Amino acid sequence: METNTTFDHLIDAVNVALEAGNWAQVVELTAALYAAASDSGDAQFAELVQDLHWIANDASAHPLDVATVVQV
């Protein structure tokens, strides 16, 4: 599979998981996207994906806090 196609597929999947509020799936998908970005040599994109990964990980670990923030 071509790298751009892999990125597009993973980015689309991350967006769907974000819209659904499925933080655990975002964590899994961003791990794969980070690896793909790192393998391609795109360090800046990999860093952004890593940030999203940790945000999703925190949201997954603290769902009540996220629900409170989202309601505001």
Backbone bond lengths (Angstrom), bond angles and torsions (degrees), N, CA, C in turn:
res aa  C-N    CA-C-N  psi(-1)  N-CA   C-N-CA  omega(-1)  CA-C   N-CA-C  phi
1 M - - - 1.459 - - 1.524 108.74 -
2 E 1.290 116.92 135.65 1.448 122.89 -179.78 1.527 110.16 -67.01
3 T 1.345 116.62 145.63 1.457 121.62 -175.86 1.522 112.09 -57.79
4 N 1.337 118.48 -46.00 1.468 120.34 -179.64 1.515 111.29 -61.56
5 T 1.329 116.96 -38.27 1.456 121.06 178.10 1.525 110.10 -65.78
6 T 1.315 116.93 -40.58 1.465 121.36 177.16 1.520 110.09 -61.66
7 F 1.333 116.65 -47.55 1.461 120.51 177.95 1.524 110.68 -58.79
8 D 1.318 116.46 -48.55 1.466 120.51 -178.44 1.519 111.25 -59.19
9 H 1.324 115.86 -44.82 1.472 120.31 -179.32 1.534 110.54 -62.60
10 L 1.317 116.49 -46.87 1.469 120.27 -179.26 1.523 111.77 -67.11
11 I 1.317 117.27 -40.63 1.468 120.24 178.81 1.520 110.38 -63.31
12 D 1.338 116.87 -42.66 1.464 119.96 177.13 1.527 111.16 -60.86
13 A 1.325 116.48 -42.83 1.460 120.88 -179.66 1.531 111.00 -65.80
14 V 1.331 117.07 -39.88 1.469 120.88 177.06 1.527 110.00 -62.24
15 N 1.319 116.86 -44.29 1.471 120.39 179.59 1.523 111.68 -60.69
16 V 1.325 117.23 -42.36 1.472 120.67 178.61 1.531 109.92 -62.80
17 A 1.336 116.40 -44.15 1.465 120.36 -179.79 1.526 111.29 -65.79
18 L 1.334 116.96 -38.17 1.468 120.17 177.12 1.518 111.17 -64.05
19 E 1.317 116.65 -45.38 1.466 120.32 179.89 1.526 111.74 -62.34
20 A 1.335 116.29 -32.69 1.464 120.90 179.47 1.530 111.89 -82.54
21 G 1.331 116.97 -10.16 1.462 120.11 -176.86 1.513 112.60 71.81
22 N 1.326 116.66 25.14 1.456 122.05 -178.97 1.533 108.80 -91.39
23 W 1.323 114.61 81.24 1.464 120.59 -173.64 1.519 113.10 -64.26
24 A 1.324 117.38 -36.31 1.467 120.11 179.78 1.529 110.18 -62.95
25 Q 1.318 116.71 -39.53 1.468 119.77 178.65 1.534 110.40 -69.61
26 V 1.322 117.10 -36.91 1.467 120.13 176.70 1.528 109.87 -60.99
27 V 1.330 116.55 -40.43 1.471 120.30 178.22 1.526 110.18 -59.50
28 E 1.323 116.94 -47.47 1.472 120.68 -179.75 1.532 111.60 -63.70
29 L 1.311 115.80 -46.57 1.467 120.01 -176.87 1.525 112.30 -66.75
30 T 1.323 117.35 -38.82 1.465 119.41 -179.79 1.524 111.34 -70.43
31 A 1.322 117.15 -27.27 1.472 119.19 174.28 1.529 109.67 -64.12
32 A 1.328 116.28 -43.61 1.465 120.68 178.63 1.528 110.89 -68.02
33 L 1.325 116.80 -40.48 1.463 120.74 179.75 1.521 110.80 -67.09
34 Y 1.314 117.33 -38.11 1.471 121.40 176.87 1.529 110.03 -61.30
35 A 1.317 116.42 -45.30 1.464 120.12 179.51 1.526 110.85 -61.65
36 A 1.325 116.81 -43.22 1.469 120.59 179.85 1.532 110.56 -64.21
37 A 1.318 116.65 -41.97 1.466 120.38 179.64 1.530 110.72 -66.37
38 S 1.313 116.58 -41.31 1.463 120.49 178.77 1.520 111.03 -64.45
39 D 1.334 115.98 -43.95 1.466 120.74 179.53 1.524 111.72 -62.10
40 S 1.334 116.57 -32.30 1.460 120.26 -179.27 1.529 112.04 -81.02
41 G 1.334 116.53 -11.03 1.453 120.69 179.95 1.521 113.81 88.26
42 D 1.320 117.57 8.94 1.469 121.60 -179.51 1.528 109.06 -89.30
43 A 1.323 116.00 80.26 1.464 122.19 -174.09 1.526 112.35 -64.84
44 Q 1.322 117.97 -37.98 1.461 120.49 -178.16 1.530 110.57 -66.31
45 F 1.333 117.24 -44.27 1.461 120.67 177.67 1.525 110.10 -65.28
46 A 1.333 117.16 -40.24 1.465 121.22 178.89 1.523 110.68 -59.78
47 E 1.336 117.60 -40.24 1.464 120.85 178.70 1.527 111.22 -64.46
48 L 1.323 117.39 -41.36 1.468 120.49 177.99 1.521 111.06 -63.64
49 V 1.321 116.31 -41.73 1.466 120.81 178.72 1.521 109.93 -65.14
50 Q 1.319 116.63 -39.16 1.466 120.28 178.54 1.529 110.20 -62.60
51 D 1.320 117.43 -40.54 1.465 120.45 176.96 1.527 110.87 -60.75
52 L 1.331 116.19 -45.64 1.468 120.17 177.82 1.524 110.59 -62.30
53 H 1.316 117.02 -37.98 1.465 121.65 178.64 1.535 110.29 -58.83
54 W 1.329 116.76 -46.66 1.462 119.82 -177.88 1.519 111.72 -71.35
55 I 1.326 117.56 -33.87 1.465 120.17 175.09 1.525 109.98 -62.86
56 A 1.335 116.08 -46.23 1.470 120.73 179.40 1.521 110.82 -64.75
57 N 1.319 117.05 -38.14 1.459 121.07 178.48 1.530 110.39 -62.28
58 D 1.321 116.69 -44.42 1.469 120.88 177.17 1.526 111.29 -63.89
59 A 1.324 116.74 -42.11 1.461 120.79 179.21 1.522 110.92 -63.95
60 S 1.307 116.32 -36.80 1.463 121.01 178.67 1.529 110.78 -68.22
61 A 1.318 116.24 -36.38 1.461 121.25 -178.43 1.531 112.61 -78.25
62 H 1.340 117.09 -22.93 1.466 121.47 -176.02 1.530 110.85 -130.97
63 P 1.332 117.60 62.77 1.476 120.21 -173.84 1.524 113.93 -62.95
64 L 1.308 119.12 -32.16 1.469 120.33 -179.71 1.522 111.45 -68.37
65 D 1.329 116.60 -37.59 1.460 120.50 177.12 1.516 110.27 -63.85
66 V 1.317 117.25 -40.99 1.461 121.63 -179.97 1.511 110.24 -65.28
67 A 1.326 117.41 -43.80 1.458 121.22 -179.97 1.523 110.98 -60.80
68 T 1.311 117.46 -36.95 1.462 121.53 178.80 1.516 110.54 -66.71
69 V 1.311 117.42 -44.71 1.460 121.77 -179.63 1.520 110.29 -65.13
70 V 1.313 117.66 -42.25 1.460 122.06 -177.96 1.509 111.13 -64.67
71 Q 1.331 118.35 -33.48 1.458 122.28 -178.57 1.520 112.08 -71.71
72 V 1.305 117.61 -23.79 1.481 121.58 -176.53 1.491 111.95 -71.36
